[in-house]
């Protein structure tokens, strides 16, 4: 996945507070949204929605934890997006986020690609079965490499809460993965 910050901002435009925020937080917002379970196909659109809200509310932002403020906006929009996706699946019988997926690796053979896709689907299946809070902290720490202190600051909770969620998320993921492996072995 190659996310690009739109180019063309000249030096004068970069002095605008919103432009500085956009440049500083575009990539972190995309990583946060992925960790929150947003499909890559929907990532750019949802990241842009985050920054539309940031731009609209920037005048009312009181100095403080800017990353935490933007993180909460992203979390709220991700939650709403998942709800809309769920409704689309129920009423339309399909998941629109899957429509844009394609095989990106040309080096692997067809069997390897199929196996990779199956494993990826199983990982997403396990992650989808987890609570949003646990899934988010698991992906942000174990995949994205953020510290529990950073996440605690964004979410406005104690660091011990984040570490507890991480502990339970890892245990839940491991148990669900082992259960899936047993089912696959029975086939």
PAKE-414856 format. One line per field, with one value per residue (C-alpha): x, y, z; residue in one letter. Coordinates in steps of 0.5 Angstrom, whole numbers, plus 500, padded with zeros to 3 digits. Layout:
PAKE-414856
x	[X / ...] $
y	[Y / ...] $
z	[Z / ...] $
res	[A / ...] $
END
This chain:
PAKE-414856
x	[500 / 503 / 500 / 502 / 500 / 498 / 503 / 503 / 503 / 508 / 512 / 506 / 501 / 505 / 504 / 497 / 496 / 491 / 496 / 501 / 497 / 495 / 502 / 504 / 498 / 496 / 500 / 499 / 491 / 492 / 495 / 490 / 484 / 488 / 488 / 481 / 479 / 478 / 479 / 485 / 480 / 476 / 482 / 484 / 476 / 476 / 482 / 480 / 473 / 478 / 481 / 475 / 472 / 479 / 479 / 472 / 473 / 480 / 478 / 475 / 481 / 484 / 492 / 493 / 494 / 493 / 494 / 489 / 484 / 485 / 485 / 479 / 476 / 479 / 476 / 469 / 469 / 472 / 466 / 461 / 464 / 464 / 456 / 455 / 459 / 455 / 448 / 450 / 452 / 445 / 441 / 445 / 448 / 455 / 461 / 463 / 470 / 472 / 470 / 477 / 481 / 486 / 492 / 498 / 504 / 507 / 513 / 509 / 506 / 498 / 498 / 502 / 498 / 492 / 495 / 497 / 490 / 487 / 491 / 490 / 482 / 483 / 487 / 481 / 476 / 480 / 480 / 473 / 471 / 475 / 472 / 474 / 478 / 482 / 483 / 485 / 491 / 493 / 494 / 497 / 502 / 504 / 503 / 504 / 509 / 506 / 507 / 502 / 503 / 502 / 495 / 493 / 495 / 490 / 485 / 485 / 486 / 491 / 497 / 495 / 488 / 492 / 497 / 491 / 487 / 493 / 494 / 487 / 487 / 493 / 490 / 484 / 487 / 492 / 486 / 481 / 487 / 488 / 481 / 481 / 487 / 484 / 478 / 482 / 486 / 479 / 478] $
y	[500 / 507 / 513 / 519 / 526 / 530 / 535 / 542 / 545 / 551 / 554 / 560 / 554 / 550 / 556 / 555 / 551 / 546 / 544 / 543 / 538 / 535 / 534 / 531 / 527 / 524 / 518 / 516 / 517 / 512 / 507 / 508 / 507 / 501 / 498 / 500 / 495 / 500 / 496 / 499 / 500 / 505 / 508 / 514 / 516 / 516 / 519 / 525 / 525 / 525 / 532 / 535 / 534 / 537 / 543 / 544 / 544 / 547 / 554 / 551 / 546 / 548 / 547 / 540 / 533 / 534 / 527 / 525 / 530 / 527 / 520 / 521 / 524 / 518 / 513 / 516 / 516 / 509 / 506 / 510 / 507 / 500 / 501 / 503 / 497 / 492 / 495 / 495 / 487 / 486 / 490 / 489 / 482 / 484 / 488 / 494 / 494 / 488 / 490 / 494 / 488 / 485 / 481 / 485 / 481 / 478 / 474 / 469 / 463 / 462 / 457 / 461 / 467 / 463 / 461 / 468 / 470 / 465 / 466 / 474 / 472 / 468 / 474 / 479 / 474 / 473 / 481 / 482 / 477 / 482 / 488 / 494 / 497 / 490 / 490 / 497 / 496 / 490 / 492 / 499 / 496 / 489 / 491 / 499 / 499 / 505 / 505 / 503 / 510 / 514 / 510 / 512 / 519 / 519 / 515 / 519 / 513 / 510 / 507 / 501 / 500 / 500 / 494 / 490 / 491 / 489 / 483 / 480 / 482 / 477 / 472 / 472 / 473 / 466 / 462 / 464 / 463 / 456 / 454 / 456 / 452 / 446 / 447 / 447 / 441 / 437 / 439] $
z	[500 / 498 / 501 / 498 / 501 / 496 / 493 / 491 / 497 / 497 / 502 / 504 / 504 / 509 / 514 / 514 / 521 / 517 / 512 / 517 / 521 / 514 / 513 / 520 / 521 / 514 / 515 / 522 / 521 / 515 / 520 / 525 / 521 / 518 / 525 / 527 / 521 / 515 / 509 / 504 / 499 / 503 / 507 / 503 / 503 / 510 / 511 / 507 / 512 / 518 / 515 / 513 / 520 / 523 / 518 / 520 / 528 / 528 / 530 / 536 / 538 / 545 / 545 / 548 / 545 / 538 / 536 / 541 / 538 / 531 / 533 / 537 / 530 / 526 / 531 / 531 / 523 / 523 / 528 / 523 / 517 / 520 / 522 / 515 / 512 / 516 / 514 / 506 / 507 / 511 / 506 / 499 / 501 / 499 / 502 / 498 / 501 / 497 / 490 / 490 / 492 / 487 / 487 / 488 / 488 / 481 / 484 / 487 / 484 / 484 / 489 / 494 / 492 / 494 / 500 / 502 / 501 / 505 / 511 / 510 / 510 / 516 / 520 / 518 / 520 / 527 / 528 / 526 / 531 / 536 / 540 / 537 / 543 / 543 / 535 / 535 / 540 / 538 / 531 / 533 / 538 / 534 / 527 / 527 / 532 / 537 / 544 / 549 / 552 / 545 / 544 / 552 / 550 / 544 / 547 / 553 / 558 / 563 / 560 / 564 / 561 / 554 / 556 / 559 / 553 / 549 / 554 / 553 / 545 / 544 / 548 / 544 / 538 / 539 / 542 / 536 / 531 / 534 / 534 / 526 / 525 / 528 / 524 / 518 / 520 / 520 / 513] $
res	[X / X / X / X / X / X / X / X / X / X / X / X / X / X / X / X / X / X / X / X / X / X / X / X / X / X / X / X / X / X / X / X / X / X / X / X / X / X / X / X / X / X / X / X / X / X / X / X / X / X / X / X / X / X / X / X / X / X / X / X / X / X / X / X / X / X / X / X / X / X / X / X / X / X / X / X / X / X / X / X / X / X / X / X / X / X / X / X / X / X / X / X / X / X / X / X / X / X / X / X / X / X / X / X / X / X / X / X / X / X / X / X / X / X / X / X / X / X / X / X / X / X / X / X / X / X / X / X / X / X / X / X / X / X / X / X / X / X / X / X / X / X / X / X / X / X / X / X / X / X / X / X / X / X / X / X / X / X / X / X / X / X / X / X / X / X / X / X / X / X / X / X / X / X / X / X / X / X / X / X / X / X / X / X / X / X / X] $
END
